[in-house]
Amino acid sequence: MNEKRNLTFYLGRALAYFLLTGFAFIMLFPFLYMVFTSFKLSQDVVRVPPRLLPYSPVQREVEGALQTIYALDVDGQTYEMVLTGERAEVGQFTTPENLNADQLRASTQVGQVLLRETTLTGEVVTVNKADGSSVTFELYSAILDDEEAVRTDLILVSNPRLSEFVAVDNPEIITYAVERTANKSEFVQFQIQNYQSVLELDLDRALINTTLVTTLVVAGQLVTSIFGGYAFSRIEFRGRNTLFLVYLGSIMIPFVVLIIPMYRLMVLLDWQGRMVSLIVPWIFTAYGTFLIRQFFIAIPKEIEEAALLDGCSRMRVLWQVFVPLSTPAIATLAIFSFLYAWNSFLWPLLIIGEGNVDNHVLTLSLIRLANQFVNEPNLVLTGAAIAILPPVIVFVFAQRYFIEGVAAGGVKG
């Protein structure tokens, strides 16, 4: 009986892990595709069907020049071939029996041959269409690729201009195909230079600006929230609770309502277009003050009283007692502040503008990059990867504190 229960338990756990792993992969796939695409060549991004890994064409030196190698089939065998630079009209033929008079290109083709190697026989064939009308076609004579005798019953379906390919090891083997759809010989190669190219497009400066702004905003919000949380939780003064409710109620004011007053204030202070306008207005946060206050309230008063009896000042009690005990809450606030400051777009767009490249943050530079390289999505996604990776790394290393903070906040609140 116990063995049956153990088997059921382990099977249930295995099924749960399998389902969770599958859902995790589905959620992570867009991120993985973006990262892998950032290492691709531009022509590899638009390939159909798409591929996850980055591929690069095989290139070899042929007749003193570096050329792309194609793998093409000729008479049932695959050869390594290169472009000659020549183009020729290739006739694609069918027969009266295989002809689709209503949709000529839908006819079953019996072969193709260079149009200059064919001749008109002077004969015609009349075929009836589905609507009862008839159409007349001229007949050609030619030797098809897989035949030796001359056929005189060929009808021309189409005559596209195709690129000429020649075998690397045997110049006598020649074939014709569409260069765009020809099968290239490829291998997996990560284009690391994409990151260097993107960083050289002023994205390195934007990365430094974003790091500076984010660091100062996070530090400012932590300091003001810690002081505010301690004041609202431990210091008795008249109107404390009313003031806290009013301060907390500011969370309900939509940002769009504050845009014009804040913008006019920045203009009045002559901070328009300067990075200080991205920092100072955001170092105060009602949510952060509320979060820290809730943690400080849960700390027993006896600890604070014992520290004060030992001669500690309130400042020392705050930084040596309350702050170490509130590490999960502070880490949670730091993560939220970091993500908000790092991904901020609307306010930098309004107060900095697209033209002030020297003070751009990453969100603005990504818009400029997308407009500049609209035909090279690999470089656009490279910039997106540069912008996304730091928050991901921060969250991975701080997720333990984040989870502890959210869980403890839900219990203590």
Secondary structure as a PSIPRED ss2 file (coil, helix, strand):
# PSIPRED VFORMAT (PSIPRED V4.0)

   1 M C   1.000  0.000  0.000
   2 N H   0.000  1.000  0.000
   3 E H   0.000  1.000  0.000
   4 K H   0.000  1.000  0.000
   5 R H   0.000  1.000  0.000
   6 N H   0.000  1.000  0.000
   7 L H   0.000  1.000  0.000
   8 T H   0.000  1.000  0.000
   9 F H   0.000  1.000  0.000
  10 Y H   0.000  1.000  0.000
  11 L H   0.000  1.000  0.000
  12 G H   0.000  1.000  0.000
  13 R H   0.000  1.000  0.000
  14 A H   0.000  1.000  0.000
  15 L H   0.000  1.000  0.000
  16 A H   0.000  1.000  0.000
  17 Y H   0.000  1.000  0.000
  18 F H   0.000  1.000  0.000
  19 L H   0.000  1.000  0.000
  20 L H   0.000  1.000  0.000
  21 T H   0.000  1.000  0.000
  22 G H   0.000  1.000  0.000
  23 F H   0.000  1.000  0.000
  24 A H   0.000  1.000  0.000
  25 F H   0.000  1.000  0.000
  26 I H   0.000  1.000  0.000
  27 M H   0.000  1.000  0.000
  28 L H   0.000  1.000  0.000
  29 F H   0.000  1.000  0.000
  30 P H   0.000  1.000  0.000
  31 F H   0.000  1.000  0.000
  32 L H   0.000  1.000  0.000
  33 Y H   0.000  1.000  0.000
  34 M H   0.000  1.000  0.000
  35 V H   0.000  1.000  0.000
  36 F H   0.000  1.000  0.000
  37 T H   0.000  1.000  0.000
  38 S C   1.000  0.000  0.000
  39 F C   1.000  0.000  0.000
  40 K C   1.000  0.000  0.000
  41 L C   1.000  0.000  0.000
  42 S H   0.000  1.000  0.000
  43 Q H   0.000  1.000  0.000
  44 D H   0.000  1.000  0.000
  45 V H   0.000  1.000  0.000
  46 V C   1.000  0.000  0.000
  47 R C   1.000  0.000  0.000
  48 V C   1.000  0.000  0.000
  49 P C   1.000  0.000  0.000
  50 P C   1.000  0.000  0.000
  51 R C   1.000  0.000  0.000
  52 L C   1.000  0.000  0.000
  53 L C   1.000  0.000  0.000
  54 P C   1.000  0.000  0.000
  55 Y E   0.000  0.000  1.000
  56 S E   0.000  0.000  1.000
  57 P E   0.000  0.000  1.000
  58 V C   1.000  0.000  0.000
  59 Q E   0.000  0.000  1.000
  60 R E   0.000  0.000  1.000
  61 E E   0.000  0.000  1.000
  62 V E   0.000  0.000  1.000
  63 E C   1.000  0.000  0.000
  64 G C   1.000  0.000  0.000
  65 A E   0.000  0.000  1.000
  66 L E   0.000  0.000  1.000
  67 Q E   0.000  0.000  1.000
  68 T E   0.000  0.000  1.000
  69 I C   1.000  0.000  0.000
  70 Y E   0.000  0.000  1.000
  71 A E   0.000  0.000  1.000
  72 L E   0.000  0.000  1.000
  73 D E   0.000  0.000  1.000
  74 V E   0.000  0.000  1.000
  75 D C   1.000  0.000  0.000
  76 G C   1.000  0.000  0.000
  77 Q E   0.000  0.000  1.000
  78 T E   0.000  0.000  1.000
  79 Y E   0.000  0.000  1.000
  80 E E   0.000  0.000  1.000
  81 M E   0.000  0.000  1.000
  82 V E   0.000  0.000  1.000
  83 L E   0.000  0.000  1.000
  84 T E   0.000  0.000  1.000
  85 G E   0.000  0.000  1.000
  86 E E   0.000  0.000  1.000
  87 R E   0.000  0.000  1.000
  88 A E   0.000  0.000  1.000
  89 E E   0.000  0.000  1.000
  90 V E   0.000  0.000  1.000
  91 G E   0.000  0.000  1.000
  92 Q E   0.000  0.000  1.000
  93 F E   0.000  0.000  1.000
  94 T E   0.000  0.000  1.000
  95 T C   1.000  0.000  0.000
  96 P H   0.000  1.000  0.000
  97 E H   0.000  1.000  0.000
  98 N H   0.000  1.000  0.000
  99 L C   1.000  0.000  0.000
 100 N C   1.000  0.000  0.000
 101 A C   1.000  0.000  0.000
 102 D C   1.000  0.000  0.000
 103 Q C   1.000  0.000  0.000
 104 L H   0.000  1.000  0.000
 105 R H   0.000  1.000  0.000
 106 A H   0.000  1.000  0.000
 107 S C   1.000  0.000  0.000
 108 T C   1.000  0.000  0.000
 109 Q C   1.000  0.000  0.000
 110 V C   1.000  0.000  0.000
 111 G E   0.000  0.000  1.000
 112 Q E   0.000  0.000  1.000
 113 V E   0.000  0.000  1.000
 114 L E   0.000  0.000  1.000
 115 L H   0.000  1.000  0.000
 116 R H   0.000  1.000  0.000
 117 E H   0.000  1.000  0.000
 118 T C   1.000  0.000  0.000
 119 T E   0.000  0.000  1.000
 120 L E   0.000  0.000  1.000
 121 T E   0.000  0.000  1.000
 122 G E   0.000  0.000  1.000
 123 E E   0.000  0.000  1.000
 124 V E   0.000  0.000  1.000
 125 V E   0.000  0.000  1.000
 126 T E   0.000  0.000  1.000
 127 V E   0.000  0.000  1.000
 128 N E   0.000  0.000  1.000
 129 K C   1.000  0.000  0.000
 130 A C   1.000  0.000  0.000
 131 D C   1.000  0.000  0.000
 132 G C   1.000  0.000  0.000
 133 S C   1.000  0.000  0.000
 134 S E   0.000  0.000  1.000
 135 V E   0.000  0.000  1.000
 136 T E   0.000  0.000  1.000
 137 F E   0.000  0.000  1.000
 138 E E   0.000  0.000  1.000
 139 L E   0.000  0.000  1.000
 140 Y E   0.000  0.000  1.000
 141 S E   0.000  0.000  1.000
 142 A E   0.000  0.000  1.000
 143 I C   1.000  0.000  0.000
 144 L C   1.000  0.000  0.000
 145 D C   1.000  0.000  0.000
 146 D C   1.000  0.000  0.000
 147 E C   1.000  0.000  0.000
 148 E C   1.000  0.000  0.000
 149 A C   1.000  0.000  0.000
 150 V C   1.000  0.000  0.000
 151 R E   0.000  0.000  1.000
 152 T E   0.000  0.000  1.000
 153 D E   0.000  0.000  1.000
 154 L E   0.000  0.000  1.000
 155 I E   0.000  0.000  1.000
 156 L E   0.000  0.000  1.000
 157 V E   0.000  0.000  1.000
 158 S E   0.000  0.000  1.000
 159 N C   1.000  0.000  0.000
 160 P C   1.000  0.000  0.000
 161 R E   0.000  0.000  1.000
 162 L E   0.000  0.000  1.000
 163 S E   0.000  0.000  1.000
 164 E E   0.000  0.000  1.000
 165 F E   0.000  0.000  1.000
 166 V E   0.000  0.000  1.000
 167 A E   0.000  0.000  1.000
 168 V C   1.000  0.000  0.000
 169 D C   1.000  0.000  0.000
 170 N C   1.000  0.000  0.000
 171 P C   1.000  0.000  0.000
 172 E C   1.000  0.000  0.000
 173 I C   1.000  0.000  0.000
 174 I E   0.000  0.000  1.000
 175 T E   0.000  0.000  1.000
 176 Y E   0.000  0.000  1.000
 177 A E   0.000  0.000  1.000
 178 V C   1.000  0.000  0.000
 179 E C   1.000  0.000  0.000
 180 R C   1.000  0.000  0.000
 181 T C   1.000  0.000  0.000
 182 A C   1.000  0.000  0.000
 183 N C   1.000  0.000  0.000
 184 K E   0.000  0.000  1.000
 185 S C   1.000  0.000  0.000
 186 E E   0.000  0.000  1.000
 187 F E   0.000  0.000  1.000
 188 V E   0.000  0.000  1.000
 189 Q C   1.000  0.000  0.000
 190 F C   1.000  0.000  0.000
 191 Q C   1.000  0.000  0.000
 192 I C   1.000  0.000  0.000
 193 Q H   0.000  1.000  0.000
 194 N H   0.000  1.000  0.000
 195 Y H   0.000  1.000  0.000
 196 Q H   0.000  1.000  0.000
 197 S H   0.000  1.000  0.000
 198 V H   0.000  1.000  0.000
 199 L H   0.000  1.000  0.000
 200 E H   0.000  1.000  0.000
 201 L H   0.000  1.000  0.000
 202 D H   0.000  1.000  0.000
 203 L H   0.000  1.000  0.000
 204 D H   0.000  1.000  0.000
 205 R H   0.000  1.000  0.000
 206 A H   0.000  1.000  0.000
 207 L H   0.000  1.000  0.000
 208 I H   0.000  1.000  0.000
 209 N H   0.000  1.000  0.000
 210 T H   0.000  1.000  0.000
 211 T H   0.000  1.000  0.000
 212 L H   0.000  1.000  0.000
 213 V H   0.000  1.000  0.000
 214 T H   0.000  1.000  0.000
 215 T H   0.000  1.000  0.000
 216 L H   0.000  1.000  0.000
 217 V H   0.000  1.000  0.000
 218 V H   0.000  1.000  0.000
 219 A H   0.000  1.000  0.000
 220 G H   0.000  1.000  0.000
 221 Q H   0.000  1.000  0.000
 222 L H   0.000  1.000  0.000
 223 V H   0.000  1.000  0.000
 224 T H   0.000  1.000  0.000
 225 S H   0.000  1.000  0.000
 226 I H   0.000  1.000  0.000
 227 F H   0.000  1.000  0.000
 228 G H   0.000  1.000  0.000
 229 G H   0.000  1.000  0.000
 230 Y H   0.000  1.000  0.000
 231 A H   0.000  1.000  0.000
 232 F H   0.000  1.000  0.000
 233 S H   0.000  1.000  0.000
 234 R H   0.000  1.000  0.000
 235 I C   1.000  0.000  0.000
 236 E C   1.000  0.000  0.000
 237 F C   1.000  0.000  0.000
 238 R C   1.000  0.000  0.000
 239 G C   1.000  0.000  0.000
 240 R H   0.000  1.000  0.000
 241 N H   0.000  1.000  0.000
 242 T H   0.000  1.000  0.000
 243 L H   0.000  1.000  0.000
 244 F H   0.000  1.000  0.000
 245 L H   0.000  1.000  0.000
 246 V H   0.000  1.000  0.000
 247 Y H   0.000  1.000  0.000
 248 L H   0.000  1.000  0.000
 249 G H   0.000  1.000  0.000
 250 S H   0.000  1.000  0.000
 251 I H   0.000  1.000  0.000
 252 M H   0.000  1.000  0.000
 253 I C   1.000  0.000  0.000
 254 P C   1.000  0.000  0.000
 255 F H   0.000  1.000  0.000
 256 V H   0.000  1.000  0.000
 257 V H   0.000  1.000  0.000
 258 L H   0.000  1.000  0.000
 259 I H   0.000  1.000  0.000
 260 I H   0.000  1.000  0.000
 261 P H   0.000  1.000  0.000
 262 M H   0.000  1.000  0.000
 263 Y H   0.000  1.000  0.000
 264 R H   0.000  1.000  0.000
 265 L H   0.000  1.000  0.000
 266 M H   0.000  1.000  0.000
 267 V H   0.000  1.000  0.000
 268 L H   0.000  1.000  0.000
 269 L C   1.000  0.000  0.000
 270 D C   1.000  0.000  0.000
 271 W C   1.000  0.000  0.000
 272 Q C   1.000  0.000  0.000
 273 G C   1.000  0.000  0.000
 274 R C   1.000  0.000  0.000
 275 M H   0.000  1.000  0.000
 276 V H   0.000  1.000  0.000
 277 S H   0.000  1.000  0.000
 278 L H   0.000  1.000  0.000
 279 I C   1.000  0.000  0.000
 280 V H   0.000  1.000  0.000
 281 P H   0.000  1.000  0.000
 282 W H   0.000  1.000  0.000
 283 I C   1.000  0.000  0.000
 284 F C   1.000  0.000  0.000
 285 T C   1.000  0.000  0.000
 286 A H   0.000  1.000  0.000
 287 Y H   0.000  1.000  0.000
 288 G H   0.000  1.000  0.000
 289 T H   0.000  1.000  0.000
 290 F H   0.000  1.000  0.000
 291 L H   0.000  1.000  0.000
 292 I H   0.000  1.000  0.000
 293 R H   0.000  1.000  0.000
 294 Q H   0.000  1.000  0.000
 295 F H   0.000  1.000  0.000
 296 F H   0.000  1.000  0.000
 297 I H   0.000  1.000  0.000
 298 A H   0.000  1.000  0.000
 299 I C   1.000  0.000  0.000
 300 P C   1.000  0.000  0.000
 301 K H   0.000  1.000  0.000
 302 E H   0.000  1.000  0.000
 303 I H   0.000  1.000  0.000
 304 E H   0.000  1.000  0.000
 305 E H   0.000  1.000  0.000
 306 A H   0.000  1.000  0.000
 307 A H   0.000  1.000  0.000
 308 L H   0.000  1.000  0.000
 309 L H   0.000  1.000  0.000
 310 D C   1.000  0.000  0.000
 311 G C   1.000  0.000  0.000
 312 C C   1.000  0.000  0.000
 313 S C   1.000  0.000  0.000
 314 R H   0.000  1.000  0.000
 315 M H   0.000  1.000  0.000
 316 R H   0.000  1.000  0.000
 317 V H   0.000  1.000  0.000
 318 L H   0.000  1.000  0.000
 319 W H   0.000  1.000  0.000
 320 Q H   0.000  1.000  0.000
 321 V H   0.000  1.000  0.000
 322 F H   0.000  1.000  0.000
 323 V H   0.000  1.000  0.000
 324 P H   0.000  1.000  0.000
 325 L H   0.000  1.000  0.000
 326 S C   1.000  0.000  0.000
 327 T H   0.000  1.000  0.000
 328 P H   0.000  1.000  0.000
 329 A H   0.000  1.000  0.000
 330 I H   0.000  1.000  0.000
 331 A H   0.000  1.000  0.000
 332 T H   0.000  1.000  0.000
 333 L H   0.000  1.000  0.000
 334 A H   0.000  1.000  0.000
 335 I H   0.000  1.000  0.000
 336 F H   0.000  1.000  0.000
 337 S H   0.000  1.000  0.000
 338 F H   0.000  1.000  0.000
 339 L H   0.000  1.000  0.000
 340 Y H   0.000  1.000  0.000
 341 A H   0.000  1.000  0.000
 342 W H   0.000  1.000  0.000
 343 N H   0.000  1.000  0.000
 344 S C   1.000  0.000  0.000
 345 F C   1.000  0.000  0.000
 346 L H   0.000  1.000  0.000
 347 W H   0.000  1.000  0.000
 348 P H   0.000  1.000  0.000
 349 L H   0.000  1.000  0.000
 350 L H   0.000  1.000  0.000
 351 I H   0.000  1.000  0.000
 352 I C   1.000  0.000  0.000
 353 G C   1.000  0.000  0.000
 354 E C   1.000  0.000  0.000
 355 G C   1.000  0.000  0.000
 356 N C   1.000  0.000  0.000
 357 V H   0.000  1.000  0.000
 358 D H   0.000  1.000  0.000
 359 N H   0.000  1.000  0.000
 360 H C   1.000  0.000  0.000
 361 V C   1.000  0.000  0.000
 362 L H   0.000  1.000  0.000
 363 T H   0.000  1.000  0.000
 364 L H   0.000  1.000  0.000
 365 S H   0.000  1.000  0.000
 366 L H   0.000  1.000  0.000
 367 I H   0.000  1.000  0.000
 368 R H   0.000  1.000  0.000
 369 L H   0.000  1.000  0.000
 370 A H   0.000  1.000  0.000
 371 N H   0.000  1.000  0.000
 372 Q H   0.000  1.000  0.000
 373 F C   1.000  0.000  0.000
 374 V C   1.000  0.000  0.000
 375 N C   1.000  0.000  0.000
 376 E C   1.000  0.000  0.000
 377 P H   0.000  1.000  0.000
 378 N H   0.000  1.000  0.000
 379 L H   0.000  1.000  0.000
 380 V H   0.000  1.000  0.000
 381 L H   0.000  1.000  0.000
 382 T H   0.000  1.000  0.000
 383 G H   0.000  1.000  0.000
 384 A H   0.000  1.000  0.000
 385 A H   0.000  1.000  0.000
 386 I H   0.000  1.000  0.000
 387 A H   0.000  1.000  0.000
 388 I H   0.000  1.000  0.000
 389 L H   0.000  1.000  0.000
 390 P H   0.000  1.000  0.000
 391 P H   0.000  1.000  0.000
 392 V H   0.000  1.000  0.000
 393 I H   0.000  1.000  0.000
 394 V H   0.000  1.000  0.000
 395 F H   0.000  1.000  0.000
 396 V H   0.000  1.000  0.000
 397 F H   0.000  1.000  0.000
 398 A H   0.000  1.000  0.000
 399 Q H   0.000  1.000  0.000
 400 R H   0.000  1.000  0.000
 401 Y H   0.000  1.000  0.000
 402 F H   0.000  1.000  0.000
 403 I H   0.000  1.000  0.000
 404 E H   0.000  1.000  0.000
 405 G H   0.000  1.000  0.000
 406 V H   0.000  1.000  0.000
 407 A H   0.000  1.000  0.000
 408 A H   0.000  1.000  0.000
 409 G H   0.000  1.000  0.000
 410 G H   0.000  1.000  0.000
 411 V H   0.000  1.000  0.000
 412 K H   0.000  1.000  0.000
 413 G C   1.000  0.000  0.000
